[in-house]
């Protein structure tokens, strides 16, 4: 598993910002659906952690949409970080 993560990290690091945003827009929205399904199957007590994961993916994809549209993309990320501050 760590080899897969390292390979993916290297791929992402080599992308231009534009390519990164395009990848986020095309490849990542389906993860929201998958993570939501996982959250519904979670053992009791794991729901809060999985909710953060789902919220993170939603914020990331929405950030990419706003960044692509040249909107105020950082505002969404600041809202996510504020909501999940410990």
Secondary structure as GFF3:
##gff-version 3
##sequence-region A 1 86
A	DSSP	alpha_helix	2	14	.	.	.	ID=ss1
A	DSSP	alpha_helix	17	27	.	.	.	ID=ss2
A	DSSP	alpha_helix	29	41	.	.	.	ID=ss3
A	DSSP	alpha_helix	47	68	.	.	.	ID=ss4
A	DSSP	alpha_helix	73	83	.	.	.	ID=ss5
###
